[in-house]
Amino acid sequence: MIAYSIYDQTVQVKNQSLGCLVGAVLYHCQGDEVSTFWILVSLIENYEMRSFFQKGLPGVALYGEVLYSLMDVHCR
């Protein structure tokens, strides 16, 4: 996670969600830290996940509102 924080300084390293994501990817990469790093870069850059790990967690709030709106429309 420290290497990623140097690579992308907009992401909070102390974010617990990021740690869980890194741990899961590292587990599936069988401890290969280099592959884990580049998979993390790909996830954050290609799937627009950066906002989930920035200060204030703006992505969580945004997608929470989208989910709430979709549920309100489709679950009535």
C-alpha positions in Angstrom: 0.0 0.0 0.0 2.9 2.4 0.6 4.2 1.8 -2.9 0.7 2.7 -4.3 0.5 5.8 -2.2 3.8 7.0 -3.8 2.4 6.1 -7.2 -1.0 7.8 -6.6 -0.9 10.5 -3.9 -4.6 11.2 -4.1 -5.5 7.8 -2.5 -5.4 7.5 1.3 -3.1 4.6 2.4 -4.7 4.3 5.9 -8.1 3.5 4.3 -9.2 0.1 5.7 -11.1 -0.7 2.5 -8.0 -0.3 0.5 -6.2 -2.7 2.8 -8.9 -5.3 2.4 -8.7 -5.0 -1.3 -4.9 -5.3 -1.3 -5.1 -8.3 1.0 -7.5 -10.1 -1.2 -5.5 -9.5 -4.4 -2.3 -10.4 -2.6 -3.8 -13.7 -1.4 -5.0 -14.6 -4.9 -1.6 -13.6 -6.4 0.0 -16.1 -3.9 2.1 -13.4 -2.3 3.4 -11.9 -5.5 3.6 -8.2 -4.6 4.5 -6.9 -8.0 1.5 -8.5 -9.6 -0.7 -7.3 -6.7 0.6 -3.7 -7.2 -0.2 -3.7 -11.0 -3.6 -5.3 -10.5 -4.4 -2.6 -7.9 -3.3 0.1 -10.4 -5.5 -1.5 -13.0 -8.5 -1.7 -10.8 -8.3 1.9 -9.6 -7.5 3.4 -13.0 -9.6 1.3 -15.3 -12.7 0.8 -13.2 -12.9 4.3 -11.7 -12.3 3.1 -8.1 -10.1 6.0 -7.1 -13.0 7.9 -5.5 -13.7 5.0 -3.2 -10.3 5.5 -1.5 -9.9 9.3 -1.5 -10.3 11.5 1.6 -14.0 11.7 2.5 -14.8 8.6 0.4 -16.7 10.5 -2.3 -17.2 7.4 -4.4 -19.0 5.6 -1.6 -21.4 8.5 -1.1 -22.0 8.8 -4.9 -22.7 5.1 -5.5 -24.7 4.9 -2.3 -27.0 7.6 -3.7 -27.2 5.9 -7.1 -28.1 2.6 -5.4 -30.7 4.3 -3.2 -32.3 5.9 -6.3 -32.4 2.7 -8.2 -33.9 0.8 -5.3 -36.5 3.6 -4.9 -37.5 3.3 -8.5 -37.5 -0.5 -8.9 -38.6 -1.7 -5.4 -41.9 0.1 -5.1 
